[in-house]
Amino acid sequence: MAAESSFDVVSKLDRQEVDNALNQAAKELSQRFDFKGTGATVAWQGEQAVEIRANSEERAKAALDVFKEKLIKRGVSLKVLDTDGEPKASGKEYRLPVSLKEGISTEDGKKISKIIRDEGPKGVKAQIQGDELRVSSKKKDDLQAVQSLLKEKDLDIALQFTNYR
């Protein structure tokens, strides 16, 4: 009897890479000519949030673009960002709160397991374990097929595959 192989589907945030991207963006905002005198800043606002500030709506959006560019260069998926729409005026400045998503919600877990059940190879089981998903099968090739299937799907969360056994 063959032992079952498995892997976990997770949505984790590499906090160090996000922090590095944030610091690089802050440095670029302080040095770039088009941001001089706009008061554009990007900084942590608690554990899972970043706040962008500038003296105009356009500069706040441009600062967000700089932050996104730095995240891409550091290999962090933009799917972890959750911007709350338009910059909001607060006194003389505009603030744009950006929250960072981590973990797979129960709803997303059900959606992913349904995709695996409907479109994946037969004999592959997926079970939700907290904020991650355990996928198991007797054949390792089936597990690799499931990974390819999930990479092709355009899900609104960043997925990583860990704990492959």
Buried (B, 14 or more C-beta within 10 A) or exposed (E): EEEEBBBBBBBBBBEEBBEBBBEBBBEBBEEBEEBEEBBBBBEEBEEBEBBBBBBBBEBBBBBBEBBBBBBEEBEBBEBBBEBEEEBEEEEEBBBBBBBBBBBBEEEBBBBBBEBBEEEBBEEBBBEBEEBBBBBBBBBBEBBBBBBEBBEEEEBEBBBEBEEEE
